[in-house]
Amino acid sequence: MALKTVTCLAAACDACGQVLENPDGGEAHFDTEQQAREVAATYEWELLEDGRLICTEGHLELLEEHGRIQPGPGAMTFTFTFDTDPEAGL
């Protein structure tokens, strides 16, 4: 059996990292970013003006209440301190 590496995209929530799943289970994979966004929208995920995708787990209510979404454990975050922030010494 031959094996082949295939690169694809998955739609992931920018707030919690949840990946969009197929109706029968398993991660949904896409060929293009546009395709991933369109399918996520059909599952009532929200595409924010800044390009972030938000799943249906109540994150939009937090956004409306607090004006921002706290990143979840699946999201990438950066923390700067006085020692690591290159602009802090200016």
C-alpha positions as CSV (number, residue, x, y, z in Angstrom):
1,M,0.0,0.0,0.0
2,A,1.4,3.4,-1.0
3,L,1.1,6.3,1.4
4,K,0.7,9.9,0.3
5,T,1.0,13.1,2.4
6,V,-2.0,15.4,1.8
7,T,-2.2,19.0,3.1
8,C,-5.7,20.3,3.9
9,L,-7.4,23.0,6.0
10,A,-9.7,22.6,9.0
11,A,-11.9,25.3,10.4
12,A,-11.1,25.9,14.1
13,C,-12.8,28.3,16.5
14,D,-10.5,31.2,17.4
15,A,-11.9,31.3,20.9
16,C,-11.7,27.7,22.1
17,G,-9.9,25.8,19.3
18,Q,-12.8,23.4,18.6
19,V,-12.5,22.0,15.1
20,L,-15.6,21.9,12.8
21,E,-16.7,18.3,12.5
22,N,-18.6,16.4,9.8
23,P,-22.2,15.5,10.6
24,D,-21.1,11.8,10.9
25,G,-18.2,12.7,13.2
26,G,-14.5,13.4,12.5
27,E,-12.9,16.6,11.5
28,A,-14.0,18.3,8.3
29,H,-11.2,19.0,5.9
30,F,-11.1,21.6,3.1
31,D,-9.0,22.4,0.1
32,T,-9.3,26.2,0.4
33,E,-9.8,28.8,3.2
34,Q,-12.9,30.1,1.5
35,Q,-14.4,26.7,1.4
36,A,-13.8,26.2,5.1
37,R,-15.3,29.5,6.0
38,E,-18.4,28.9,3.8
39,V,-19.1,25.5,5.3
40,A,-18.5,26.8,8.8
41,A,-21.1,29.5,8.1
42,T,-23.6,26.8,7.2
43,Y,-23.1,25.3,10.6
44,E,-23.9,28.7,12.1
45,W,-20.4,29.5,13.0
46,E,-19.8,33.3,13.0
47,L,-17.1,35.0,10.8
48,L,-16.2,38.2,12.6
49,E,-15.2,41.3,10.6
50,D,-11.5,40.8,11.7
51,G,-11.5,37.3,10.0
52,R,-11.8,35.2,13.2
53,L,-14.2,32.2,13.2
54,I,-16.3,31.6,16.3
55,C,-18.1,28.3,17.0
56,T,-21.6,28.0,18.4
57,E,-20.5,27.4,22.0
58,G,-21.6,30.8,23.4
59,H,-18.5,32.8,22.6
60,L,-20.5,35.5,20.8
61,E,-22.4,36.3,24.0
62,L,-19.0,36.9,25.8
63,L,-17.9,39.1,22.9
64,E,-21.1,41.2,23.2
65,E,-20.8,41.4,27.0
66,H,-17.1,42.2,27.3
67,G,-16.2,43.6,23.9
68,R,-13.6,40.9,23.3
69,I,-13.1,37.1,23.4
70,Q,-10.6,35.6,25.7
71,P,-8.5,33.0,23.9
72,G,-9.2,29.4,24.9
73,P,-6.7,26.6,25.5
74,G,-6.6,25.8,21.7
75,A,-5.7,29.3,20.7
76,M,-2.3,30.8,20.3
77,T,-1.5,33.7,22.7
78,F,1.5,35.9,23.3
79,T,2.3,37.5,26.6
80,F,4.7,40.3,26.9
81,T,6.4,41.5,30.0
82,F,8.7,44.5,30.6
83,D,11.6,42.2,29.9
84,T,10.3,40.7,26.7
85,D,8.4,43.6,25.1
86,P,10.7,45.4,22.7
87,E,8.7,48.6,23.0
88,A,8.6,48.7,26.8
89,G,12.0,50.4,27.0
90,L,10.9,53.3,24.7
